[in-house]
Amino acid sequence: MRKINLLIIMAILMGGCTKLPPEYKQTKEDLFPKIGTINTIEIGENMFSKTYSIGKKIIVQGNKVHAKDRDFVFNNDKLRITKEKYNAICYSWFCAVDTTNDGFLDSWWDAKVDKNILPLTEKVAYRLEDIRSPSYYKKTSLYQGKVNNKIKISYREFSGTIARPAFTQDVEYQLNTDGTATLGFKGLRIEVLTATNTNITYKVTHDYK
């Protein structure tokens, strides 16, 4: 008798479980600017950066989605992908979905009972942003200007949002007679096309190792 009651309780609990779509997780490297493109920046601006992300989050316009006569509040929640490849955002049992992946949440469903997707009364705009882990790091290269026939570059690495002094290094490079140069640092290669006291025109040919 106890065994039968236990099976009934387990069936009830399993039937009430929330079936949320899996979180979108993808580790990737973001390079700015792209390798091989020609760019011009001023002193103090970033010549090249490499940032690591581990997924995406949804930023809902107004932070609210209205359904079933109530507002569901979202605050930078993680992106989920349904089995139909829809972008989705969930709070407890409630999931709002973009069934056309056009940047608007247009439908919803009850993930607890796995009912059919129903249309929202009003579409809600959203945008996607990369998620940075607390331990993510970012590499940057800042143009520090030209003195005589030399230019100065500041290479920095960030952990989270804080620059670590041990990973900041200032390097001077001698320009060629025609004002060009090839800069190298930890595998990074930058071809300088022109450089002045106010700006520099260049292209990145190789990423950091």
FITI-437649 format. One record per residue (C-alpha): residue in one letter; y, z negated, x negated; residue number from 0. Coordinates in steps of 0.5 Angstrom, whole numbers, padded with zeros to 4 digits. Example, Ala and Ser with C-alpha at 12.3 -4.5 7.8 and 13.67 -1.06 7.14 Angstrom:
<nodes>
<node><r>a</r><yy>-0009</yy><zz>-0016</zz><xx>-0025</xx><k>0</k></node>
<node><r>s</r><yy>-0002</yy><zz>-0014</zz><xx>-0027</xx><k>1</k></node>
</nodes>
This chain:
<nodes>
<node><r>m</r><yy>0000</yy><zz>0000</zz><xx>0000</xx><k>0</k></node>
<node><r>r</r><yy>0005</yy><zz>-0002</zz><xx>-0006</xx><k>1</k></node>
<node><r>k</r><yy>0003</yy><zz>0005</zz><xx>-0009</xx><k>2</k></node>
<node><r>i</r><yy>0005</yy><zz>0009</zz><xx>-0003</xx><k>3</k></node>
<node><r>n</r><yy>0011</yy><zz>0005</zz><xx>-0002</xx><k>4</k></node>
<node><r>l</r><yy>0013</yy><zz>0006</zz><xx>-0009</xx><k>5</k></node>
<node><r>l</r><yy>0012</yy><zz>0014</zz><xx>-0008</xx><k>6</k></node>
<node><r>i</r><yy>0016</yy><zz>0014</zz><xx>-0002</xx><k>7</k></node>
<node><r>i</r><yy>0022</yy><zz>0010</zz><xx>-0006</xx><k>8</k></node>
<node><r>m</r><yy>0022</yy><zz>0015</zz><xx>-0012</xx><k>9</k></node>
<node><r>a</r><yy>0022</yy><zz>0021</zz><xx>-0007</xx><k>10</k></node>
<node><r>i</r><yy>0028</yy><zz>0018</zz><xx>-0004</xx><k>11</k></node>
<node><r>l</r><yy>0031</yy><zz>0017</zz><xx>-0010</xx><k>12</k></node>
<node><r>m</r><yy>0030</yy><zz>0024</zz><xx>-0013</xx><k>13</k></node>
<node><r>g</r><yy>0032</yy><zz>0027</zz><xx>-0007</xx><k>14</k></node>
<node><r>g</r><yy>0039</yy><zz>0024</zz><xx>-0007</xx><k>15</k></node>
<node><r>c</r><yy>0040</yy><zz>0026</zz><xx>-0015</xx><k>16</k></node>
<node><r>t</r><yy>0046</yy><zz>0030</zz><xx>-0016</xx><k>17</k></node>
<node><r>k</r><yy>0044</yy><zz>0037</zz><xx>-0019</xx><k>18</k></node>
<node><r>l</r><yy>0050</yy><zz>0039</zz><xx>-0023</xx><k>19</k></node>
<node><r>p</r><yy>0050</yy><zz>0045</zz><xx>-0027</xx><k>20</k></node>
<node><r>p</r><yy>0050</yy><zz>0044</zz><xx>-0035</xx><k>21</k></node>
<node><r>e</r><yy>0056</yy><zz>0043</zz><xx>-0039</xx><k>22</k></node>
<node><r>y</r><yy>0059</yy><zz>0049</zz><xx>-0043</xx><k>23</k></node>
<node><r>k</r><yy>0057</yy><zz>0048</zz><xx>-0050</xx><k>24</k></node>
<node><r>q</r><yy>0059</yy><zz>0053</zz><xx>-0056</xx><k>25</k></node>
<node><r>t</r><yy>0061</yy><zz>0051</zz><xx>-0063</xx><k>26</k></node>
<node><r>k</r><yy>0066</yy><zz>0056</zz><xx>-0066</xx><k>27</k></node>
<node><r>e</r><yy>0071</yy><zz>0058</zz><xx>-0071</xx><k>28</k></node>
<node><r>d</r><yy>0078</yy><zz>0060</zz><xx>-0069</xx><k>29</k></node>
<node><r>l</r><yy>0082</yy><zz>0064</zz><xx>-0074</xx><k>30</k></node>
<node><r>f</r><yy>0089</yy><zz>0065</zz><xx>-0074</xx><k>31</k></node>
<node><r>p</r><yy>0091</yy><zz>0070</zz><xx>-0075</xx><k>32</k></node>
<node><r>k</r><yy>0086</yy><zz>0075</zz><xx>-0075</xx><k>33</k></node>
<node><r>i</r><yy>0083</yy><zz>0078</zz><xx>-0082</xx><k>34</k></node>
<node><r>g</r><yy>0086</yy><zz>0084</zz><xx>-0084</xx><k>35</k></node>
<node><r>t</r><yy>0092</yy><zz>0084</zz><xx>-0079</xx><k>36</k></node>
<node><r>i</r><yy>0099</yy><zz>0084</zz><xx>-0082</xx><k>37</k></node>
<node><r>n</r><yy>0104</yy><zz>0078</zz><xx>-0081</xx><k>38</k></node>
<node><r>t</r><yy>0111</yy><zz>0076</zz><xx>-0082</xx><k>39</k></node>
<node><r>i</r><yy>0113</yy><zz>0068</zz><xx>-0082</xx><k>40</k></node>
<node><r>e</r><yy>0118</yy><zz>0064</zz><xx>-0084</xx><k>41</k></node>
<node><r>i</r><yy>0118</yy><zz>0058</zz><xx>-0089</xx><k>42</k></node>
<node><r>g</r><yy>0115</yy><zz>0052</zz><xx>-0086</xx><k>43</k></node>
<node><r>e</r><yy>0110</yy><zz>0056</zz><xx>-0082</xx><k>44</k></node>
<node><r>n</r><yy>0103</yy><zz>0057</zz><xx>-0082</xx><k>45</k></node>
<node><r>m</r><yy>0100</yy><zz>0063</zz><xx>-0086</xx><k>46</k></node>
<node><r>f</r><yy>0093</yy><zz>0062</zz><xx>-0084</xx><k>47</k></node>
<node><r>s</r><yy>0089</yy><zz>0057</zz><xx>-0080</xx><k>48</k></node>
<node><r>k</r><yy>0081</yy><zz>0055</zz><xx>-0078</xx><k>49</k></node>
<node><r>t</r><yy>0080</yy><zz>0051</zz><xx>-0073</xx><k>50</k></node>
<node><r>y</r><yy>0073</yy><zz>0049</zz><xx>-0070</xx><k>51</k></node>
<node><r>s</r><yy>0072</yy><zz>0047</zz><xx>-0063</xx><k>52</k></node>
<node><r>i</r><yy>0065</yy><zz>0045</zz><xx>-0059</xx><k>53</k></node>
<node><r>g</r><yy>0066</yy><zz>0047</zz><xx>-0052</xx><k>54</k></node>
<node><r>k</r><yy>0071</yy><zz>0048</zz><xx>-0046</xx><k>55</k></node>
<node><r>k</r><yy>0075</yy><zz>0044</zz><xx>-0041</xx><k>56</k></node>
<node><r>i</r><yy>0078</yy><zz>0046</zz><xx>-0035</xx><k>57</k></node>
<node><r>i</r><yy>0085</yy><zz>0045</zz><xx>-0033</xx><k>58</k></node>
<node><r>v</r><yy>0086</yy><zz>0045</zz><xx>-0026</xx><k>59</k></node>
<node><r>q</r><yy>0093</yy><zz>0047</zz><xx>-0023</xx><k>60</k></node>
<node><r>g</r><yy>0096</yy><zz>0040</zz><xx>-0020</xx><k>61</k></node>
<node><r>n</r><yy>0090</yy><zz>0037</zz><xx>-0022</xx><k>62</k></node>
<node><r>k</r><yy>0087</yy><zz>0037</zz><xx>-0015</xx><k>63</k></node>
<node><r>v</r><yy>0082</yy><zz>0041</zz><xx>-0010</xx><k>64</k></node>
<node><r>h</r><yy>0082</yy><zz>0040</zz><xx>-0003</xx><k>65</k></node>
<node><r>a</r><yy>0076</yy><zz>0040</zz><xx>0001</xx><k>66</k></node>
<node><r>k</r><yy>0072</yy><zz>0036</zz><xx>0007</xx><k>67</k></node>
<node><r>d</r><yy>0079</yy><zz>0033</zz><xx>0009</xx><k>68</k></node>
<node><r>r</r><yy>0080</yy><zz>0030</zz><xx>0002</xx><k>69</k></node>
<node><r>d</r><yy>0083</yy><zz>0031</zz><xx>-0005</xx><k>70</k></node>
<node><r>f</r><yy>0078</yy><zz>0031</zz><xx>-0011</xx><k>71</k></node>
<node><r>v</r><yy>0082</yy><zz>0030</zz><xx>-0017</xx><k>72</k></node>
<node><r>f</r><yy>0080</yy><zz>0033</zz><xx>-0024</xx><k>73</k></node>
<node><r>n</r><yy>0083</yy><zz>0031</zz><xx>-0031</xx><k>74</k></node>
<node><r>n</r><yy>0081</yy><zz>0036</zz><xx>-0036</xx><k>75</k></node>
<node><r>d</r><yy>0074</yy><zz>0036</zz><xx>-0034</xx><k>76</k></node>
<node><r>k</r><yy>0069</yy><zz>0040</zz><xx>-0038</xx><k>77</k></node>
<node><r>l</r><yy>0067</yy><zz>0047</zz><xx>-0036</xx><k>78</k></node>
<node><r>r</r><yy>0060</yy><zz>0048</zz><xx>-0033</xx><k>79</k></node>
<node><r>i</r><yy>0057</yy><zz>0054</zz><xx>-0032</xx><k>80</k></node>
<node><r>t</r><yy>0052</yy><zz>0055</zz><xx>-0026</xx><k>81</k></node>
<node><r>k</r><yy>0046</yy><zz>0059</zz><xx>-0026</xx><k>82</k></node>
<node><r>e</r><yy>0050</yy><zz>0065</zz><xx>-0023</xx><k>83</k></node>
<node><r>k</r><yy>0054</yy><zz>0064</zz><xx>-0029</xx><k>84</k></node>
<node><r>y</r><yy>0060</yy><zz>0062</zz><xx>-0025</xx><k>85</k></node>
<node><r>n</r><yy>0065</yy><zz>0057</zz><xx>-0028</xx><k>86</k></node>
<node><r>a</r><yy>0065</yy><zz>0050</zz><xx>-0025</xx><k>87</k></node>
<node><r>i</r><yy>0068</yy><zz>0044</zz><xx>-0025</xx><k>88</k></node>
<node><r>c</r><yy>0065</yy><zz>0037</zz><xx>-0022</xx><k>89</k></node>
<node><r>y</r><yy>0066</yy><zz>0030</zz><xx>-0020</xx><k>90</k></node>
<node><r>s</r><yy>0060</yy><zz>0026</zz><xx>-0018</xx><k>91</k></node>
<node><r>w</r><yy>0057</yy><zz>0030</zz><xx>-0012</xx><k>92</k></node>
<node><r>f</r><yy>0063</yy><zz>0035</zz><xx>-0011</xx><k>93</k></node>
<node><r>c</r><yy>0063</yy><zz>0042</zz><xx>-0015</xx><k>94</k></node>
<node><r>a</r><yy>0069</yy><zz>0047</zz><xx>-0015</xx><k>95</k></node>
<node><r>v</r><yy>0067</yy><zz>0054</zz><xx>-0017</xx><k>96</k></node>
<node><r>d</r><yy>0070</yy><zz>0060</zz><xx>-0019</xx><k>97</k></node>
<node><r>t</r><yy>0065</yy><zz>0065</zz><xx>-0016</xx><k>98</k></node>
<node><r>t</r><yy>0069</yy><zz>0071</zz><xx>-0019</xx><k>99</k></node>
<node><r>n</r><yy>0071</yy><zz>0068</zz><xx>-0025</xx><k>100</k></node>
<node><r>d</r><yy>0078</yy><zz>0071</zz><xx>-0024</xx><k>101</k></node>
<node><r>g</r><yy>0082</yy><zz>0064</zz><xx>-0026</xx><k>102</k></node>
<node><r>f</r><yy>0082</yy><zz>0061</zz><xx>-0019</xx><k>103</k></node>
<node><r>l</r><yy>0077</yy><zz>0056</zz><xx>-0016</xx><k>104</k></node>
<node><r>d</r><yy>0075</yy><zz>0059</zz><xx>-0009</xx><k>105</k></node>
<node><r>s</r><yy>0069</yy><zz>0055</zz><xx>-0007</xx><k>106</k></node>
<node><r>w</r><yy>0065</yy><zz>0049</zz><xx>-0007</xx><k>107</k></node>
<node><r>w</r><yy>0058</yy><zz>0046</zz><xx>-0006</xx><k>108</k></node>
<node><r>d</r><yy>0055</yy><zz>0039</zz><xx>-0005</xx><k>109</k></node>
<node><r>a</r><yy>0051</yy><zz>0038</zz><xx>-0012</xx><k>110</k></node>
<node><r>k</r><yy>0047</yy><zz>0032</zz><xx>-0009</xx><k>111</k></node>
<node><r>v</r><yy>0044</yy><zz>0036</zz><xx>-0003</xx><k>112</k></node>
<node><r>d</r><yy>0044</yy><zz>0043</zz><xx>-0007</xx><k>113</k></node>
<node><r>k</r><yy>0047</yy><zz>0046</zz><xx>0000</xx><k>114</k></node>
<node><r>n</r><yy>0050</yy><zz>0053</zz><xx>0000</xx><k>115</k></node>
<node><r>i</r><yy>0057</yy><zz>0055</zz><xx>-0003</xx><k>116</k></node>
<node><r>l</r><yy>0062</yy><zz>0054</zz><xx>0002</xx><k>117</k></node>
<node><r>p</r><yy>0069</yy><zz>0057</zz><xx>0001</xx><k>118</k></node>
<node><r>l</r><yy>0075</yy><zz>0053</zz><xx>0000</xx><k>119</k></node>
<node><r>t</r><yy>0081</yy><zz>0052</zz><xx>0005</xx><k>120</k></node>
<node><r>e</r><yy>0086</yy><zz>0055</zz><xx>-0001</xx><k>121</k></node>
<node><r>k</r><yy>0084</yy><zz>0057</zz><xx>-0008</xx><k>122</k></node>
<node><r>v</r><yy>0087</yy><zz>0053</zz><xx>-0014</xx><k>123</k></node>
<node><r>a</r><yy>0089</yy><zz>0056</zz><xx>-0020</xx><k>124</k></node>
<node><r>y</r><yy>0086</yy><zz>0054</zz><xx>-0027</xx><k>125</k></node>
<node><r>r</r><yy>0086</yy><zz>0055</zz><xx>-0034</xx><k>126</k></node>
<node><r>l</r><yy>0081</yy><zz>0054</zz><xx>-0040</xx><k>127</k></node>
<node><r>e</r><yy>0082</yy><zz>0050</zz><xx>-0046</xx><k>128</k></node>
<node><r>d</r><yy>0078</yy><zz>0049</zz><xx>-0052</xx><k>129</k></node>
<node><r>i</r><yy>0075</yy><zz>0042</zz><xx>-0053</xx><k>130</k></node>
<node><r>r</r><yy>0076</yy><zz>0039</zz><xx>-0060</xx><k>131</k></node>
<node><r>s</r><yy>0071</yy><zz>0033</zz><xx>-0062</xx><k>132</k></node>
<node><r>p</r><yy>0074</yy><zz>0027</zz><xx>-0065</xx><k>133</k></node>
<node><r>s</r><yy>0071</yy><zz>0029</zz><xx>-0072</xx><k>134</k></node>
<node><r>y</r><yy>0074</yy><zz>0036</zz><xx>-0072</xx><k>135</k></node>
<node><r>y</r><yy>0077</yy><zz>0039</zz><xx>-0078</xx><k>136</k></node>
<node><r>k</r><yy>0083</yy><zz>0044</zz><xx>-0078</xx><k>137</k></node>
<node><r>k</r><yy>0085</yy><zz>0048</zz><xx>-0085</xx><k>138</k></node>
<node><r>t</r><yy>0092</yy><zz>0051</zz><xx>-0085</xx><k>139</k></node>
<node><r>s</r><yy>0096</yy><zz>0054</zz><xx>-0091</xx><k>140</k></node>
<node><r>l</r><yy>0104</yy><zz>0053</zz><xx>-0090</xx><k>141</k></node>
<node><r>y</r><yy>0109</yy><zz>0058</zz><xx>-0094</xx><k>142</k></node>
<node><r>q</r><yy>0114</yy><zz>0053</zz><xx>-0098</xx><k>143</k></node>
<node><r>g</r><yy>0118</yy><zz>0059</zz><xx>-0100</xx><k>144</k></node>
<node><r>k</r><yy>0120</yy><zz>0063</zz><xx>-0106</xx><k>145</k></node>
<node><r>v</r><yy>0123</yy><zz>0060</zz><xx>-0113</xx><k>146</k></node>
<node><r>n</r><yy>0125</yy><zz>0066</zz><xx>-0118</xx><k>147</k></node>
<node><r>n</r><yy>0119</yy><zz>0070</zz><xx>-0118</xx><k>148</k></node>
<node><r>k</r><yy>0114</yy><zz>0065</zz><xx>-0116</xx><k>149</k></node>
<node><r>i</r><yy>0112</yy><zz>0063</zz><xx>-0109</xx><k>150</k></node>
<node><r>k</r><yy>0109</yy><zz>0056</zz><xx>-0106</xx><k>151</k></node>
<node><r>i</r><yy>0103</yy><zz>0055</zz><xx>-0101</xx><k>152</k></node>
<node><r>s</r><yy>0101</yy><zz>0048</zz><xx>-0098</xx><k>153</k></node>
<node><r>y</r><yy>0094</yy><zz>0048</zz><xx>-0097</xx><k>154</k></node>
<node><r>r</r><yy>0092</yy><zz>0042</zz><xx>-0092</xx><k>155</k></node>
<node><r>e</r><yy>0086</yy><zz>0040</zz><xx>-0088</xx><k>156</k></node>
<node><r>f</r><yy>0086</yy><zz>0036</zz><xx>-0082</xx><k>157</k></node>
<node><r>s</r><yy>0081</yy><zz>0031</zz><xx>-0079</xx><k>158</k></node>
<node><r>g</r><yy>0083</yy><zz>0030</zz><xx>-0071</xx><k>159</k></node>
<node><r>t</r><yy>0090</yy><zz>0031</zz><xx>-0071</xx><k>160</k></node>
<node><r>i</r><yy>0092</yy><zz>0027</zz><xx>-0077</xx><k>161</k></node>
<node><r>a</r><yy>0093</yy><zz>0030</zz><xx>-0084</xx><k>162</k></node>
<node><r>r</r><yy>0089</yy><zz>0027</zz><xx>-0090</xx><k>163</k></node>
<node><r>p</r><yy>0093</yy><zz>0026</zz><xx>-0096</xx><k>164</k></node>
<node><r>a</r><yy>0087</yy><zz>0027</zz><xx>-0100</xx><k>165</k></node>
<node><r>f</r><yy>0086</yy><zz>0034</zz><xx>-0097</xx><k>166</k></node>
<node><r>t</r><yy>0093</yy><zz>0037</zz><xx>-0098</xx><k>167</k></node>
<node><r>q</r><yy>0095</yy><zz>0041</zz><xx>-0104</xx><k>168</k></node>
<node><r>d</r><yy>0101</yy><zz>0045</zz><xx>-0106</xx><k>169</k></node>
<node><r>v</r><yy>0100</yy><zz>0051</zz><xx>-0111</xx><k>170</k></node>
<node><r>e</r><yy>0105</yy><zz>0056</zz><xx>-0114</xx><k>171</k></node>
<node><r>y</r><yy>0103</yy><zz>0063</zz><xx>-0115</xx><k>172</k></node>
<node><r>q</r><yy>0106</yy><zz>0068</zz><xx>-0120</xx><k>173</k></node>
<node><r>l</r><yy>0109</yy><zz>0075</zz><xx>-0116</xx><k>174</k></node>
<node><r>n</r><yy>0107</yy><zz>0081</zz><xx>-0119</xx><k>175</k></node>
<node><r>t</r><yy>0113</yy><zz>0085</zz><xx>-0122</xx><k>176</k></node>
<node><r>d</r><yy>0113</yy><zz>0089</zz><xx>-0115</xx><k>177</k></node>
<node><r>g</r><yy>0114</yy><zz>0083</zz><xx>-0111</xx><k>178</k></node>
<node><r>t</r><yy>0106</yy><zz>0083</zz><xx>-0109</xx><k>179</k></node>
<node><r>a</r><yy>0101</yy><zz>0078</zz><xx>-0110</xx><k>180</k></node>
<node><r>t</r><yy>0094</yy><zz>0076</zz><xx>-0109</xx><k>181</k></node>
<node><r>l</r><yy>0093</yy><zz>0069</zz><xx>-0107</xx><k>182</k></node>
<node><r>g</r><yy>0086</yy><zz>0065</zz><xx>-0107</xx><k>183</k></node>
<node><r>f</r><yy>0084</yy><zz>0058</zz><xx>-0105</xx><k>184</k></node>
<node><r>k</r><yy>0077</yy><zz>0056</zz><xx>-0104</xx><k>185</k></node>
<node><r>g</r><yy>0075</yy><zz>0063</zz><xx>-0102</xx><k>186</k></node>
<node><r>l</r><yy>0081</yy><zz>0064</zz><xx>-0098</xx><k>187</k></node>
<node><r>r</r><yy>0084</yy><zz>0071</zz><xx>-0100</xx><k>188</k></node>
<node><r>i</r><yy>0091</yy><zz>0073</zz><xx>-0098</xx><k>189</k></node>
<node><r>e</r><yy>0095</yy><zz>0079</zz><xx>-0100</xx><k>190</k></node>
<node><r>v</r><yy>0102</yy><zz>0078</zz><xx>-0101</xx><k>191</k></node>
<node><r>l</r><yy>0106</yy><zz>0085</zz><xx>-0099</xx><k>192</k></node>
<node><r>t</r><yy>0113</yy><zz>0082</zz><xx>-0099</xx><k>193</k></node>
<node><r>a</r><yy>0116</yy><zz>0075</zz><xx>-0100</xx><k>194</k></node>
<node><r>t</r><yy>0124</yy><zz>0072</zz><xx>-0100</xx><k>195</k></node>
<node><r>n</r><yy>0127</yy><zz>0065</zz><xx>-0099</xx><k>196</k></node>
<node><r>t</r><yy>0126</yy><zz>0066</zz><xx>-0092</xx><k>197</k></node>
<node><r>n</r><yy>0120</yy><zz>0069</zz><xx>-0090</xx><k>198</k></node>
<node><r>i</r><yy>0113</yy><zz>0072</zz><xx>-0093</xx><k>199</k></node>
<node><r>t</r><yy>0110</yy><zz>0079</zz><xx>-0090</xx><k>200</k></node>
<node><r>y</r><yy>0102</yy><zz>0078</zz><xx>-0092</xx><k>201</k></node>
<node><r>k</r><yy>0095</yy><zz>0080</zz><xx>-0089</xx><k>202</k></node>
<node><r>v</r><yy>0089</yy><zz>0075</zz><xx>-0090</xx><k>203</k></node>
<node><r>t</r><yy>0083</yy><zz>0079</zz><xx>-0093</xx><k>204</k></node>
<node><r>h</r><yy>0078</yy><zz>0073</zz><xx>-0093</xx><k>205</k></node>
<node><r>d</r><yy>0076</yy><zz>0067</zz><xx>-0090</xx><k>206</k></node>
<node><r>y</r><yy>0075</yy><zz>0060</zz><xx>-0093</xx><k>207</k></node>
<node><r>k</r><yy>0068</yy><zz>0059</zz><xx>-0096</xx><k>208</k></node>
</nodes>
